[in-house]
Amino acid sequence: MKIGYGAIIGAMMMAAIPANAADIALNFGALENRVLPGGEHFGSYGYFGVSSPIETDFAVLIPGLSIEGSEELGSWGLVGTLVTSFGLGENSAFDVVLTVIHDQPGFDGSKAVFLGGIGAGVSLFWGNWTISPSLNVFQGLNIDDQLFTPLINFGYLLGAGDSAE
């Protein structure tokens, strides 16, 4: 099955959060899918989700879950992510993003598409806000197609108060 009217890719990567982050961040963003090879436009998506940073000795791990949708394609789905965020300084980080996506047209689960992906980006921090542009590549798990997806994510860290100034 080729990527067609029911296919998707959704919102994947959640915002990276600085190492002194609170427990929960709200994330929203937009992306555009391009079919590989060739780069033909294949759908624009918006998404909203939550993520939760976990500090480690070497990086911040950020699992996330979001819901994505494309009015253009009439499809929606769930997106699970794991971002590994490596601090570059007080206000920036380099991100590696792993993503699993479920997408389907309307409520027709029989036409659901599943994709797995990897990406890289940067995160810039301003107070409780994070902006994270990234580039991602996806492989269909139940289809043969690949997608290239530039994405912009905005995150808002809940509960950080004035400590993130």
C-alpha positions as CSV (number, residue, x, y, z in Angstrom):
1,M,0.0,0.0,0.0
2,K,1.4,3.4,-1.0
3,I,1.0,6.5,1.1
4,G,-2.2,8.0,-0.1
5,Y,-5.2,9.8,1.2
6,G,-5.3,7.9,4.5
7,A,-1.6,8.1,5.4
8,I,0.0,10.2,7.9
9,I,2.6,11.4,9.9
10,G,2.0,13.5,12.7
11,A,3.5,15.4,15.2
12,M,6.3,14.0,16.6
13,M,8.8,15.5,18.5
14,M,8.2,17.1,21.8
15,A,10.0,20.1,23.0
16,A,13.3,19.5,24.7
17,I,13.3,20.8,28.3
18,P,16.3,22.1,30.2
19,A,17.8,19.9,32.9
20,N,16.3,21.9,35.7
21,A,12.8,21.4,34.4
22,A,9.6,20.7,36.2
23,D,7.6,17.5,35.6
24,I,5.3,18.3,32.7
25,A,5.4,20.4,29.5
26,L,2.6,21.2,27.1
27,N,3.7,21.0,23.4
28,F,2.1,22.1,20.2
29,G,3.4,22.6,16.7
30,A,3.2,22.1,13.0
31,L,4.9,20.0,10.3
32,E,5.0,19.2,6.6
33,N,5.5,15.8,5.2
34,R,7.4,15.2,2.0
35,V,7.5,11.8,0.2
36,L,10.9,10.3,-0.4
37,P,12.4,10.2,-2.9
38,G,11.4,13.3,-4.8
39,G,10.1,15.5,-2.1
40,E,6.5,15.9,-3.2
41,H,4.2,17.6,-0.7
42,F,2.2,15.1,1.3
43,G,0.2,16.8,4.0
44,S,0.6,19.3,6.7
45,Y,-0.3,18.5,10.3
46,G,-0.8,20.3,13.6
47,Y,-0.5,18.6,17.0
48,F,-0.9,19.1,20.7
49,G,0.6,16.9,23.5
50,V,2.4,16.5,26.8
51,S,5.9,15.5,27.7
52,S,7.8,14.8,30.9
53,P,11.6,15.3,31.3
54,I,13.7,12.8,33.1
55,E,17.2,14.0,34.1
56,T,20.2,11.7,33.6
57,D,23.9,12.2,34.1
58,F,24.5,12.7,30.3
59,A,21.2,14.2,29.0
60,V,17.5,14.9,29.6
61,L,15.2,12.1,28.3
62,I,11.8,13.4,27.4
63,P,9.0,10.9,26.6
64,G,5.9,12.4,25.1
65,L,2.5,11.7,23.8
66,S,0.5,13.8,21.4
67,I,-2.5,13.8,19.1
68,E,-2.0,15.0,15.5
69,G,-4.3,15.9,12.7
70,S,-4.4,17.0,9.1
71,E,-7.5,18.9,7.9
72,E,-6.0,18.7,4.5
73,L,-6.0,14.9,4.5
74,G,-8.9,14.3,7.0
75,S,-6.7,12.1,9.1
76,W,-5.5,12.1,12.7
77,G,-3.7,9.8,15.1
78,L,-1.5,9.4,18.2
79,V,2.3,10.0,18.3
80,G,4.7,8.7,20.9
81,T,8.2,10.3,21.1
82,L,11.4,10.0,23.1
83,V,13.7,13.0,22.8
84,T,17.2,12.8,24.1
85,S,18.3,16.4,24.7
86,F,22.0,17.2,25.1
87,G,22.7,20.6,26.7
88,L,24.8,23.0,24.5
89,G,24.6,25.8,27.0
90,E,22.2,27.5,29.5
91,N,19.6,28.3,26.8
92,S,20.1,25.7,24.1
93,A,20.3,21.9,23.4
94,F,20.9,19.4,20.6
95,D,18.0,16.9,20.3
96,V,17.8,13.4,18.9
97,V,14.2,12.3,18.4
98,L,12.7,8.8,18.1
99,T,9.0,8.7,17.1
100,V,6.3,6.1,16.5
101,I,3.1,7.4,14.7
102,H,-0.4,6.0,14.3
103,D,-2.5,7.8,11.7
104,Q,-5.9,7.0,10.1
105,P,-8.5,8.7,8.0
106,G,-11.5,9.7,10.2
107,F,-12.4,6.9,12.4
108,D,-11.5,4.1,9.9
109,G,-9.0,2.1,11.9
110,S,-8.8,-0.5,9.1
111,K,-6.8,2.1,7.1
112,A,-4.4,3.1,9.9
113,V,-0.8,3.7,8.9
114,F,2.1,3.2,11.3
115,L,5.4,4.9,11.0
116,G,8.7,4.9,12.9
117,G,11.2,7.7,12.7
118,I,14.3,9.4,13.8
119,G,15.2,13.1,13.7
120,A,17.6,15.8,14.9
121,G,17.0,19.4,16.0
122,V,17.9,22.1,18.4
123,S,16.0,23.6,21.3
124,L,16.2,27.2,22.4
125,F,14.8,28.2,25.9
126,W,13.2,31.5,27.0
127,G,11.8,31.3,30.5
128,N,9.2,28.6,30.5
129,W,9.0,28.5,26.7
130,T,11.0,26.3,24.3
131,I,11.1,26.4,20.5
132,S,12.4,23.3,18.8
133,P,12.9,23.1,15.0
134,S,13.9,19.6,13.7
135,L,14.3,17.5,10.6
136,N,12.9,14.0,10.7
137,V,12.8,10.9,8.5
138,F,10.0,8.3,8.8
139,Q,9.7,4.7,7.5
140,G,6.3,3.1,7.1
141,L,5.9,0.1,9.4
142,N,2.9,-1.3,7.6
143,I,3.6,0.4,4.2
144,D,6.7,0.7,2.1
145,D,7.0,4.5,1.9
146,Q,9.4,7.0,3.5
147,L,8.8,10.6,4.5
148,F,11.0,13.6,5.2
149,T,9.4,16.0,7.7
150,P,10.5,19.4,8.8
151,L,8.8,20.3,12.1
152,I,8.5,23.2,14.5
153,N,7.6,22.5,18.1
154,F,6.7,25.0,20.9
155,G,6.7,23.8,24.5
156,Y,5.6,25.5,27.7
157,L,7.0,24.1,31.0
158,L,4.3,23.9,33.7
159,G,5.2,24.6,37.3
160,A,8.7,26.1,36.6
161,G,7.6,29.5,38.1
162,D,10.2,32.2,38.0
163,S,13.1,29.7,38.3
164,A,13.4,29.5,34.5
165,E,14.0,33.3,34.0
